Amino acid sequence: MSQHRFYIPAKSWDPESLSLEEGESKHCAEVLRCKAGDRITVFNGQGTEAIAEISSVDSSGRNISLKLIALNKTARPPAFITLGQAIPKGKNMDLIVQKATELGASKITPLLSERTVVKLDGAEAEKKQAKWQKVALEACKQCGQNWPPEVSPIQSVEQFLSSQGGNKNASGELLLIAALHPDAQSLKSLLDSDDTKPDSRPKASTILIGPEGDFTPAELSTATTAGFRPLSLGPIVLRSETAAIYALSVLGHELMR
C-alpha cells in the first residue's frame, strides 16, 4: 500500500525540522486519520521528497511534526514542455491541468482566445490561476510527481505570443500549434524533417491547444509568424481536453527519453 503524500512548500522545507502546514495537517489528521507513528511521504515541489514518520499530532490536528526517515531527490523532466491551453467551458480546465501534471508538463499557461467562451476579469482570473495551481499540487500528491508545473497568469493569445519574443526556433525550442490545417504534420514528421536524432531532440517545447471551434485563422497566422509549426493530431476532430492529453502524450514519448 502506497504512503499518503503531502506538500511542504520549499520556503518551509527543513529536513532537520519537518512539519506539515495547517491545511495539510488537518487533512492528514482529520480526513486520513493519520496518527503518531505512521509513515508518510512529503515533497517540496522542487524535486525533493522524504519518507517521514509522524512524531506528534497536537489536539487540534493543525500541527503535525515529522521525523525524517529517508531523503530522495528527483531530477527535472528531461524536456521542459509548456502547454498553452485555451480555456474550455465548464470544469474541463481542471481535468487538463490534472492530466498535464501527470504527463510531465513543466508549465501551463491558460489562454483566452477569440473563440474562448469563458470570460474572466482580473480578480476572477487570479482566483482561477490559484485554483489551477492547487489542482496541479493535488495531482502531484496522487501521481508521485515531484516537479509541479507552474500555472501562469491567464493571458490572451496575442499576449502569450508577444511574450515569446519572436521566432525561437533558432534557440532549439520546438514550437507547435495543434491545427486542423492542410499543412499540419504529425510530430514524427516534424522531427524527421528537422533531421534530429533521438538523442539530440529538443529539450524544450511549447504546444498551443485551441478552444471549442479551434483558433481563428488570424491567431494561427500570428502563431506561425512567431515560429509555431502546425501540428496534426490525426484526422479526427478532438475535444480541447482530449487534444491536450494527446499532444502531451506524444511529446512526452518523443522528447522525454
Residue pairs with C-beta under 8 A, 6 or more apart in sequence:
3 39
3 40
3 41
3 51
4 28
4 32
4 34
4 40
4 41
5 40
5 41
5 42
5 43
5 49
5 140
5 141
5 142
5 144
6 20
6 24
6 27
6 28
6 40
6 41
6 42
6 43
6 141
7 24
7 42
7 43
7 44
7 45
7 137
7 140
7 141
8 18
8 19
8 20
8 21
8 24
8 42
8 43
8 44
9 21
9 44
9 45
10 44
10 45
10 46
12 19
12 21
13 44
13 48
15 50
15 68
15 71
16 68
18 42
18 50
18 52
18 65
18 66
18 67
18 68
19 25
19 63
19 64
19 65
19 66
20 28
20 42
20 63
20 64
20 66
22 62
22 63
24 64
25 57
25 61
25 62
25 63
25 64
26 61
26 62
28 34
28 40
28 54
28 61
28 64
29 35
29 57
29 61
29 64
30 61
34 40
34 54
34 57
34 64
35 54
35 57
36 54
36 55
36 56
36 57
37 53
37 54
38 53
38 54
39 51
39 52
39 53
39 54
39 69
40 51
40 52
40 54
40 66
41 49
41 50
41 51
41 52
42 49
42 50
42 52
42 66
43 49
43 50
43 140
43 146
45 137
45 140
45 146
45 147
45 148
46 146
46 147
47 73
47 74
47 75
47 76
47 146
47 147
48 71
48 72
48 73
48 74
48 146
49 71
49 72
49 73
49 74
49 146
50 68
50 69
50 70
50 71
50 72
51 68
51 69
51 70
51 72
52 66
52 67
52 68
52 69
53 66
53 67
53 69
54 64
54 65
54 66
54 67
55 65
55 66
55 67
56 63
56 64
56 65
57 63
57 64
58 64
74 146
74 147
76 106
76 147
77 104
77 106
77 147
77 256
78 203
78 255
78 256
78 257
79 201
79 202
79 203
79 204
79 205
79 251
79 252
79 255
79 256
80 106
80 107
80 203
80 204
80 205
81 104
81 105
81 106
81 107
81 204
81 205
81 206
81 207
81 248
81 251
81 252
81 255
82 105
82 106
82 107
82 108
82 109
82 204
82 205
82 206
82 207
83 96
83 100
83 105
83 107
83 108
83 109
83 149
83 206
83 207
83 209
83 244
83 247
83 248
84 109
84 111
84 157
84 160
84 206
84 207
84 208
84 209
85 93
85 96
85 100
85 108
85 109
85 110
85 111
85 208
85 209
85 240
85 244
86 111
86 112
86 113
86 115
86 116
86 157
86 208
86 209
86 210
86 211
86 215
86 240
87 93
87 110
87 111
87 112
87 116
87 118
87 120
87 154
87 211
88 96
88 117
88 118
88 211
88 212
88 239
88 240
88 241
89 117
89 118
89 212
92 239
92 240
92 241
93 110
93 128
93 132
94 131
94 132
94 135
95 241
96 108
96 240
96 241
96 244
96 245
97 108
97 132
97 135
97 136
97 139
97 149
97 151
98 135
98 136
98 138
98 139
99 139
99 241
99 244
99 245
99 248
100 108
100 136
100 149
100 244
100 248
101 135
101 136
101 139
101 140
101 143
101 145
101 148
101 149
102 139
102 143
102 145
103 245
103 248
103 249
103 252
104 145
104 248
104 252
104 256
105 149
105 248
106 147
106 149
106 150
107 149
107 150
107 152
108 132
108 136
108 149
108 150
108 151
108 152
109 151
109 152
109 155
109 160
110 128
110 129
110 132
110 151
110 152
110 154
110 155
111 154
111 155
111 156
111 157
111 160
111 208
112 118
112 119
112 120
112 154
112 155
112 156
112 157
113 156
113 157
113 210
113 211
113 215
113 216
113 219
114 157
114 215
114 216
114 218
114 219
115 210
115 211
115 212
115 213
115 214
115 215
115 216
116 211
117 211
117 212
120 128
120 154
125 153
125 154
126 153
128 154
129 151
129 152
129 153
129 154
132 151
133 148
133 150
133 151
136 148
136 149
136 151
137 148
139 145
139 148
140 146
140 148
155 163
157 208
157 215
157 219
157 222
157 223
158 222
161 222
161 223
161 226
161 228
164 175
164 206
164 226
164 227
166 226
166 227
167 226
167 227
168 175
168 227
169 175
169 227
172 202
172 203
172 204
173 202
173 204
173 205
173 206
174 190
174 191
174 202
174 204
174 205
174 206
174 229
174 255
175 205
175 206
175 226
175 227
175 228
175 229
176 187
176 190
176 205
176 206
176 207
176 208
176 228
176 229
176 230
176 231
176 247
176 251
177 207
177 208
177 210
177 215
177 220
177 223
177 224
177 228
177 229
177 230
177 231
178 184
178 207
178 208
178 209
178 210
178 231
178 233
178 243
178 247
179 210
179 214
179 215
179 220
179 230
179 231
179 232
180 214
180 237
181 220
181 230
181 232
183 230
184 230
184 231
184 232
185 193
185 229
185 230
185 231
185 232
186 231
186 232
187 231
187 250
187 251
187 254
188 254
190 229
190 231
191 201
191 254
196 202
198 257
201 254
201 255
201 257
202 255
203 255
205 251
205 255
206 228
207 231
207 247
207 248
207 251
208 215
208 223
208 228
209 240
209 243
209 244
209 247
210 219
210 240
210 243
211 240
212 239
212 240
215 223
220 230
224 230
231 247
233 243
233 246
233 247
234 246
238 246
